[in-house]
Amino acid sequence: ELKVEQNPLFLSMQEGKNYTIYCNYSTTSDRLYWYRQDPGKSLESLFVLLSNGAVKQEGRLMASLDTKARLSTLHITAAVHDLSATYFCAVTNTDKLIFGTGTRLQVFP
Amino acid sequence: GAGVSQTPSNKVTEKGKYVELRCDPISGHTALYWYRQSLGQGPEFLIYFQGTGAADDSGLPNDRFFAVRPEGSVSTLKIQRTERGDSAVYLCASSSAGGLATGELFFGEGSRLTVL
C-alpha cells in the first residue's frame, strides 16, 4: 500500500526566512504533485514533477524530486505572509492520487 | 463550465438520513474523482470514473457509499444511513481524457457534510 508522509506537519516561520517541507513516499510512482489549500477552500495545483531530478520554481517556492530516494522537497525562500496555507504533496498510484497528511504553514511578521 | 462545480456547498443532516452530493466536472473532462477530506487530514481517495463507468472504487469505505455518473458528465455521490463519522468535506476533481497519465486533477470547492 502506498503511503505518503510529510514533515513537518506544522510550520510557523518568520517572514523573510527560508525553510523546506519534505514529502516521502513508500513505493515507486510516476509523478508527484504539490498542492496548496487555503482554509475553507479547495486545492490549487502548484507543481507537477515528472522525473528524477526534476526541479520547478514559481516565485518563492521551489519543488524538487528524487525518485530513487522517494523524496520530494518544497523549499520556501524569504517567506511572506501570503504563503500561509496548508501544502500537500500527492503521488500517483495507477490512476489516482494519494495525498500526504499536509503541512500547515503559518508565516508571521 | 469554467471549473468543477459541487452542490450543495454545505449539508447538515441527521444520523441515519440519506444524502446526495453532486459534481459537475469541467466540460469535456472524461475522468472524474471523488475524495473525502476530514478535518486536519489530506484528501482520501474514494472512487474514480472514466466516462460512465467506475474504473476504481477501492476507496469507498463501505456499502453505504455509492456513486454514479450515468451520462459521463455529472456525478452523484450517495450516502445511505449517514453516520457522524461521515462528516467531512467531499471533494470532486476532474481531468482530461488521459487522466493522470497526461494531465492533472482540477478540484472543486467541495461539499461540507455535517452529520448530527
Interface residues (C-beta under 8 A of the other chain):
Chain A: V4 D30 R31 Y33 K41 S42 L43 S45 V48 F88 A90 T92 T94 D95 K96 L97 I98 F99 G100 T101 G102
Chain B: A31 Y33 Y35 G40 Q41 G42 P43 E44 F45 Y48 Q50 A55 D56 G59 L91 A93 G99 L100 A101 E104 L105 F106 F107 G108 E109 G110
